[in-house]
Amino acid sequence: MPEPVTVQLLTRQGCHLCVIAEETLARVAGEAGAPVELVDVDADPELQAEYGDRVPVVLLDGREHSHFTVDVDRLRRDLGLG
């Protein structure tokens, strides 16, 4: 059985793209049974310095997967959904 994938969404308050990404990510990751962890970049000075205004960012197993929008086709493929 493959190891579960860690899915994180780097987000911040008041970000409309983050809301859309969260909904999309929850739907697609949910199909794969992968929980999504929301991470507020403004709560961590290192993340804020690294990502600044480049949110939302999707991380799979700690590696950047996509930013601004969720690359649904690539995400489905990387989660083993087809």
C-alpha positions as CSV (number, residue, x, y, z in Angstrom):
1,M,0.0,0.0,0.0
2,P,1.5,3.4,-1.0
3,E,2.4,6.0,1.7
4,P,-0.3,8.7,2.1
5,V,0.5,12.0,0.5
6,T,0.8,15.1,2.6
7,V,-1.3,17.9,1.0
8,Q,-1.0,21.4,2.3
9,L,-2.4,24.7,1.0
10,L,-0.5,27.8,1.9
11,T,-3.1,30.6,2.3
12,R,-3.9,33.8,4.0
13,Q,-6.9,35.7,5.3
14,G,-8.8,37.8,2.8
15,C,-7.4,35.9,-0.3
16,H,-10.2,35.1,-2.7
17,L,-8.0,32.9,-4.8
18,C,-7.2,30.9,-1.7
19,V,-10.9,30.2,-1.1
20,I,-11.3,28.9,-4.6
21,A,-8.1,26.8,-4.3
22,E,-9.3,25.4,-0.9
23,E,-12.6,24.3,-2.4
24,T,-11.0,22.7,-5.5
25,L,-8.2,21.0,-3.4
26,A,-10.7,19.6,-0.9
27,R,-12.7,18.1,-3.7
28,V,-9.8,16.5,-5.6
29,A,-7.7,15.5,-2.6
30,G,-10.9,14.1,-1.0
31,E,-11.3,11.8,-4.0
32,A,-7.9,10.3,-3.1
33,G,-8.7,10.2,0.6
34,A,-5.9,12.7,1.3
35,P,-6.7,15.3,4.0
36,V,-5.7,18.9,3.3
37,E,-3.8,21.0,5.8
38,L,-4.3,24.7,5.6
39,V,-1.3,26.8,6.5
40,D,-1.5,30.5,7.0
41,V,1.7,32.0,5.6
42,D,1.2,35.1,7.7
43,A,1.6,33.1,10.9
44,D,5.1,32.0,10.0
45,P,7.7,34.7,9.1
46,E,9.8,32.2,7.1
47,L,6.8,31.2,4.9
48,Q,5.8,34.8,4.6
49,A,9.3,35.7,3.4
50,E,9.4,32.8,1.0
51,Y,6.0,33.0,-0.5
52,G,5.0,36.7,0.1
53,D,2.0,37.4,-2.1
54,R,2.4,34.2,-4.2
55,V,-0.5,32.4,-2.5
56,P,-2.3,30.1,-2.7
57,V,0.4,27.5,-3.0
58,V,-0.3,23.8,-3.1
59,L,2.4,21.6,-1.5
60,L,2.5,17.8,-2.0
61,D,4.9,16.1,0.5
62,G,6.4,19.5,1.2
63,R,7.2,20.3,-2.5
64,E,5.6,23.1,-4.4
65,H,3.0,21.6,-6.8
66,S,1.2,24.7,-8.1
67,H,0.4,28.3,-7.1
68,F,-2.3,30.8,-7.7
69,T,-4.6,28.1,-9.1
70,V,-4.8,24.3,-8.5
71,D,-3.5,22.4,-11.5
72,V,-6.4,19.9,-11.3
73,D,-5.2,17.5,-14.1
74,R,-1.7,17.3,-12.7
75,L,-3.0,17.0,-9.1
76,R,-5.3,14.1,-10.1
77,R,-2.4,12.4,-11.8
78,D,0.0,12.9,-8.9
79,L,-2.6,11.6,-6.4
80,G,-3.0,8.5,-8.5
81,L,-6.5,9.4,-9.7
82,G,-5.8,9.0,-13.4
